[in-house]
């Protein structure tokens, strides 16, 4: 699933390509909207809300999409070859005289009244890159379930919207705690730093083509995707394990020396398969 900065970038591209222009082509390739025709309507705005995209269209309509793991929106100039995937993966086409936006592999696509947007995104916590950002409320949301592992709490978009698996791992490293540390065990000083640090990470990266958290030229990330290479700070091998509730587990990276707190235990030799791994 993409990070909030990736979705913010997608919204900016779509807004720049479509906003203020009248649609000359409209093709929603999902059964319930197959007969919908949006041509002749102007695109008013495209904005992100956490990991959701909202394309607002003249006449009080909003096209809501979510990229999940594999979805993407591509923008093409007239005559440019469409390269986002095979035609059968296209779920939406919105075209103007100057640009065409094509949505590939979109698992979520809804056409709704703009006044009904809150039914689709109202459950989200404060948006790290949005005008509703409220660090105090985000922290209060995280602390509401004190026994929950910090990594899981950070990925819950109801607490704060925009953090994905990469930022989860990087943020926990920068805070010096493992993603399995219960939220209540996070030292007060670090808990107070968390909202501003999370916001800073996404804001710094929202205009970058390559995401970076280290401030170094030779390495972009501290821990994510780096197992079993040495930690950039202490040289200890970075580790990786799956974290989640069993139905949605994600690879999670950490340094066992730089980060304090619990970590998964390897399964005994010959025992049931463990969710602990030592390589990516």
PyMOL commands that set and color helices and strands:
alter all, ss='L'
color gray80, all
select helices_A, chain A and resi 4-18+31-33+87-89+114-116+118-121+135-143+150-155+165-175+183-185+188-205
alter helices_A, ss='H'
color red, helices_A
select strands_A, chain A and resi 25-28+43-49+52-57+61-66+72-77+90-95+99-104+108-113+126-127+160-161+238-243+250-255+276-277
alter strands_A, ss='S'
color yellow, strands_A
deselect
rebuild
show_as cartoon
